[in-house]
Amino acid sequence: MDINRHSTLDQVAAAIEKAKTESAHPAEYFNFRIELAKSAALAWKEASPLASASGLPDDLALKLAAGNVVLKPEKLEIGEEWAAGRAADTTGIFARHGMAFGEALSAFVADKGGAPVAGWIRMLLKRDRKGLAKEARTFDMQGSMLAFFAAEVARPVMVRTAEALRPALDEERWKRGNCLVCGSDPCFSKYEGEGGARYLLCMACGTIWKFQRIHCPFCGCTDGKKHGFMSYDDDPSYRIDHCGECKRYMKALDLRGKLAQERVLEAEDAMTLYLDLAAEKKGFKR
């Protein structure tokens, strides 16, 4: 796998901070994303990977070709004490930036500890949207927001684990819409090169992998008539790809026909909130 196109969490935090000076989004929104990114970067420096390349099976290439992700959520040893600590830090950030459910989440974690949080992380990795939506109702929040919270909590250790595993992986054998390393959904994408190669970004571990263009990464729909996109004349580098079958969308950075550029996709996701709002206004879900 080409590991050079992946960003460290330090680079992500720096890129989001830089984006704040170049975006029309309210400063408070960027302050929230910057604090999350810096918190994750700090925890990442101290995190240990949950798996190593030396422990990968000899038949890994065959397993990837068959659609099996590298990490199995049910087998991951997610420390409950670690999860509780990361959740406390993350809920504090949510609460400080005015999110009503931040205080409810904080009180819940203080009372129940890290076990439920570890469970949410496993739901995220298994793409259990129904389970997350059910859990989210306890805090009067959307399932997608609880998924975002779980990803932020897990990010330091999941990124550290992916960094340890990616050099041993052959992404060309992976043809699925979920992450080949951890199994999570993608959260952003890009098109680049003359042929418009499409790449997806994992929302949990930051892995980037190549994916088919006329193919929904969420439901697998390959009917081009059910696929569409929205773009904006005042910002042509971005688009929203959406699927009429599952009603979900993916934001994308379109670099086709442009000189090679180093772009931090996590920062691109943070600075395009207006695309999320536009997609949701049309009835699509993240």
N, C-alpha and C positions, 0 to 999 in steps of 0.2 A: 504494500500500500504506500502511496505517496504521502508520507507524513509531513512533508514540508508545507502543505497547504493548511494544516491545522494550527490553531492559535493557542498559546498558553493563556491561563486565566489572568495573568498580569497584562498580557497584550489586549485581552478583551476589555479589562477595566480601563486601560489607557485609551482604547479606541472609543469607548462609550463616552468618556470624559471629553475627548476631542470633539465628538459628534455634538455635544451640548452647545459648543460655540458656533456650530454650523447649521443648526436646525431651528425650525420655527416652533417646535414643541415647547410647552411651558417648562421653565427651568426646574420647577418642582418635580415634574415627571422624570427628568433626567437625574435629578438628585437622588430619587428613589432607585433608579436602575444603577447608578454609579455606586451607591452604598451597598446594594446587593452584590455587585460585581467585585468590589473591594473586599467584602466579607468572604466571598467564595475564594478569592485569590489568596487571602491570608490563611484560610483553612486548608487550601490545596497544598500550600508549602509544607504543612505538617502531616498531611494525609499519607497513608500507606495504601498501595493498591490491594484490591480484594482478590486478585489473581495475577499470575505471572506467565510470560510466554513459555517458560520451561515446563509449566504444568499443562500445556495444551495437548490434546490427544493427537496421536500420530495420523489419524484419519480426518483431521480437521478440514482439509480441502474438500473431502467428500461430504462432510457434514454441512459445510457452507453451501456447496452446490445443491444439496437437498433442502436448503432453506432453514437450517438449524442455526440459531444465534449462538455466539460463543459463550455468553454467560447465561446461566439458568437462574431466574429470580428466586425460585424456591430454595436454591442451594447457596445463595449468597449469604455470607455471614455479616449482616448489617448490625453492628454493635448498637444496642439500645441506648446505652449511655451516650455514645457519640451522636446518635440520632436526636436524642433529647437536647443535647447541647447545641447542635446545629439548628434545630427547630426553634430553640429559645432565641438564638441570635437572629434568625430570619423573621420570626413573628414580631420581634422587637422593631425591626426595620419596617415591616408592614404597618405596625401600630403608629410609629413615629411619623409616617407619611400619610396618616389620616384614613387608613383603610379600616372600616368599622369591624370587620371580622378578625383583624389582627389581634385585638385584645381577647376575643373569644378563643382564638387558636392558642394564644399564649397561656391563658388560664387552663385550657384543656391539657396542654403538654405538661404544665407544672403539676397537674393533678394525676395524669395517667402515665407520664413518663414517655420513653421513646418507642415502646412496642407498637402503638398505633401508627406512629410516624414511619417506622420501618415497614409496616403493612401498606401504607400509602405508596411508599417508594416501590414496593413489589408490584402493586397495582399499576403504577406508571410503566414499569418495565414490561409488564404483561399486556399493556394497552387495554386495561380493564376500565373503560370509560364509564360503564354503568356502575361499577363498584365505587369509583371516585365520585360520581354524581350523587350516589346515595350517601356517602360519607360527608360530602360537601353540604348537604341540606341541614346537617346538624349546626353548621355555622352560618347559615343563610348566605351561602356563596355558590357560584357556579362550579360545576365539576372541572371545567377547563382551568379555573383559577386555583383549585386545589391541586391539579396536575402541575401547574406552574410552580406552586409552593413546594410540592414534593421534589420537583426537578431542581429548584434552587437549593433545597436542603441537601440533596444527594450530589449536587454538581462537583464539589471538591474531590470526593472519593471516586466518583464515577469517571471523571476526567483523568485522574491519576491512574486508574485501572486501565482505561482505554489507551493511555500513553504507553503503558507497559506492554500491552497486547498488540497494538497496531503494526509494529514493525514485522511481526510474524504472520500477518494476515494478507491474503490475496483477495482484494475486493472485487476483482473481475469475476469471481465465482458467485458473487452475491447479486441476486436479481430481485430482491424484495423491497418493499416500501418502508419497512421498519429497520432500525439500526442493526447491522450485522454484529456489533460488539455486545450491546446491552438489550436490544429488542425494543427500545422506545420508539415513539413516533418522531418523525422529523418536525422541525418548527420553522424552517426557512429553506430556501433553495436558490440556486443560481444557474444561469445559462452562460456558457462561454465558448469561444472558438468559432471558427467558420461554420462548423456543423451544428452549433448550438447544443453542445453536450450539456446534459442536465445533472446537477449535483444536489444532494440533500444534506441538511445539517441536523444531527441528532439533538433533541432538546435536553437530554440528560448528560451525555458524556462528550458531546462536541465532535463526534466522529463525522466525517464527510465522505459520502460515497456516491458513485455514479449510478444513475437510474434512468429508465426508459422515459422518453418524453411524453408520448401519448399513453399514459398509464397513471391511474390515481394511486398514490402511495398509501392511502388509507383503506380503500375498499377493493382495490385491484381492478376497477373498471377500465376496460380498454376500448370502449366505444367512443370514438372521436366525436360523435354527434352529441355526447353528453358532457364533453369537456368544453370549457370556455375560459376566457381570461378578460380581465379589465386592466386598462392602462390609462395613463394620464399625460396629456400633452405637456403640462408644465413640469413633469418629472418622469421622462421617458425611460429612465434606467430601471424603473421598478414596475412590477405588474402583480396582479393577483390571479393565480390559477385556481379554478374552482371545478368541482365535480357535481354534475346534476344527479348522479346516482345516490351519493351519500350526503350531499349538501355540505361538504367540508371544503376548506380553501387552504391555499399555501401561498405565502408571499414569496416573491422572487426578485433577484437582482439580475438584470439582463445586460450581459457584457458582450453579446455577440457583435462582431464587427469592430470591436474596440481593442486597443493595445492591452497586453497583459497587465493586470493590476492586482496588487495585493490588497484584498479587502477582508476585514474581519466580519464574518457573517453574523456572529452574535451581536455585534454592534449595529449592523445593518437591520437586524430584527428589532433592536431597541429603538432605533431612530425612525421607524416606519409605523408608528402607532396609528397614523391616519389611514393606512391601508387596512388595518384591522377594523377600524370603525366603519370604513366604506364597505368591507366585505360583510360585516355583521348587519349593516343597514339593508343589504340585499338578501338577507336571510341565510347566509352561510355561517358555519361554525368552524372554529379553529380546531 
